[in-house]
């Protein structure tokens, strides 16, 4: 990851923080963004000179433009984007799901990824290379009765589709776009939704355990790096075989 310049959203905790640690460990320069200023400030201080942070609402395009401009000023053209920010939203059946909640989940999980790609692609074109990693979910491959909600499933399916469309559009610019589909990962968001053992989900996991965030980061690192130079437009499952059934 030497000479790579990355933006990672939702970097304050969980998978986002793990991705930031791995990319910086491998030599990247990284802008961390989140709505939680304390979390990303502390992480940036931990990670040193190759990390910077900024508070960002990923649903606002003007903030995306600011983040890209600040990153270019500090580190140079953006060559990696990890669209990691996301929320689970309320667990509710479709007829009981408030429209406001549905739109909020889609704004953060789906629309923000469109805005992120729109904002960074010109910088990647100037650099002549780029890798975009959109964090989707196992729920972007299949619905799972009872958990999560239709809103979450809709947003994560959309992430997969946008990934494929953008990959086709920008392959000639040497910009690759891939999606990552984690299953049940031991993160604060998952623990809040289930429990530390994964709740009822554990029975569906063939390896018999939740994944650790760093296991997902290994895949993100691979896709962000030149080691995956001929991989684009693909969905990459990391779900302990749950989607094999």
Buried (B, 14 or more C-beta within 10 A) or exposed (E): BEEBBBBBBBBBBBBBBBBBBBBBEEEBBBBBBBBBEEBBBBBBEEBEEBBBBBBBBBBEBEBBEBBBEBBBEEBBBBBBBBBBBBBBBBEBEEEEBEEEBBEBBBBBBBBBBBBBBEBBBEBBBEBEBBBBBBBBBBBBBBEBEEBBBBBBBBBBBBBBBBBBEBBEEBEEBBBBBBBBBBBBBBBEBBBEBBEEEBBEBBEBBEEEEBBEBBBBBEBBBBBBBEEBEEBBBBBBBBBBEBEEE
